[in-house]
Amino acid sequence: HVQLVESGGGSVQAGGSLKLSCVTSTGTDSRYSLAWFRQAPGKEREGISCKWGLAGSIRYADPVKGRFTVSRDHAKKTMYLQMDSLKPEYTAMYYCAANLGACASGNFWSNSERYNYWGQGTQVTVS
């Protein structure tokens, strides 16, 4: 059973930065793709990024390209989401997710239904 635990959320002013963490029980298991999602109140869950395995490239959603950066520390079994130049519309619950297999091609990786494992989320509020 895959376990994911997010942390690092909080309140920040517009233009500021936050770094979220997701500790994953998948560790260095390269069979899994790991993704970040967010869900604002009243909106659908939105894909932010997806990375497959240890050396795979990272897919980013267009709205966050240049603002968000994903990294991994394999020794700590942790995936990070560095968020810069934050906007109020980025206020949402942020989740990490995992799926057995590669990130789907095109924009299909951002479909939340493709992921079987989810963390509990961490709240980000930008004002």
C-alpha positions in Angstrom: 0.0 0.0 0.0 1.4 3.4 -1.1 1.4 6.2 1.5 1.9 9.8 0.8 2.1 12.6 3.3 2.2 16.3 2.3 3.4 19.2 4.4 4.6 22.8 4.1 1.4 24.6 3.3 0.4 27.9 4.9 -0.5 31.4 4.3 1.6 33.7 2.2 1.3 37.1 0.6 1.0 37.4 -3.2 4.4 37.3 -4.8 5.8 35.1 -2.1 7.1 31.5 -2.1 6.3 28.2 -0.4 7.9 24.8 -0.7 5.7 21.8 -0.2 7.0 18.4 0.7 5.5 14.9 0.0 7.0 12.0 1.8 6.4 8.9 -0.2 6.4 5.2 0.7 7.4 4.4 -2.9 10.9 5.6 -2.1 13.2 4.8 -5.0 10.7 2.5 -6.7 11.0 3.6 -10.3 7.8 2.0 -11.3 5.7 4.8 -9.9 4.9 8.2 -11.3 4.4 10.9 -8.7 2.3 14.0 -9.3 1.2 17.2 -7.7 -2.4 18.4 -7.9 -4.4 21.2 -6.4 -8.1 21.8 -5.8 -9.6 25.2 -5.1 -13.0 25.5 -3.5 -15.8 24.8 -5.9 -13.3 23.7 -8.7 -12.1 20.4 -10.1 -8.8 18.9 -9.0 -6.1 20.3 -11.3 -2.9 18.6 -12.3 0.3 20.6 -11.7 3.1 18.2 -12.5 4.1 14.5 -13.0 7.4 12.7 -12.8 8.0 9.1 -13.6 10.8 7.1 -11.9 14.1 8.3 -10.8 15.4 10.0 -13.9 12.3 10.8 -15.9 11.5 14.2 -17.2 8.9 16.3 -15.4 5.7 17.4 -17.0 4.2 20.7 -15.9 0.9 22.2 -16.5 1.1 25.4 -18.6 -0.3 27.7 -15.9 2.6 26.9 -13.5 5.5 26.6 -15.9 8.3 29.0 -14.8 6.7 29.5 -11.4 6.7 26.0 -9.9 9.6 23.5 -9.7 9.5 19.9 -8.7 12.4 18.0 -7.2 13.1 14.8 -5.4 15.4 13.7 -2.6 15.6 10.0 -3.0 17.5 9.5 0.2 14.6 11.2 2.1 11.9 9.6 0.0 10.5 13.0 -0.5 9.2 15.0 -3.5 9.1 18.8 -3.3 7.1 21.5 -5.0 8.8 24.9 -4.9 6.2 27.6 -5.7 7.4 31.1 -6.5 5.6 34.3 -7.5 2.4 33.0 -5.9 -0.9 34.5 -6.9 -4.2 34.6 -4.9 -5.8 32.3 -7.4 -3.3 29.7 -6.4 -5.1 29.3 -3.1 -6.1 25.7 -2.9 -5.6 22.3 -1.2 -2.4 20.8 -2.7 -2.1 17.0 -3.0 0.5 14.6 -4.1 -0.5 11.4 -5.9 1.0 8.3 -7.2 0.3 5.8 -9.9 1.9 2.6 -11.0 3.4 3.3 -14.4 4.6 6.3 -16.4 3.1 9.7 -16.6 0.5 9.6 -19.4 1.2 11.3 -22.6 -0.1 14.6 -23.7 -2.2 16.2 -21.0 -3.7 12.9 -19.9 -1.2 12.8 -17.0 -3.3 15.6 -15.4 -6.4 13.5 -15.1 -6.8 12.8 -11.4 -8.7 9.6 -12.1 -5.5 8.0 -13.3 -4.0 8.1 -9.8 -4.7 5.4 -7.3 -2.9 6.8 -4.3 -3.4 10.2 -2.6 -2.1 12.1 0.3 -4.3 14.0 2.7 -3.4 17.4 1.2 -1.9 20.6 2.6 -3.6 24.0 2.4 -2.0 26.9 0.6 -3.6 30.4 1.0 -2.3 33.3 -0.9 -3.6 36.8 -0.1 
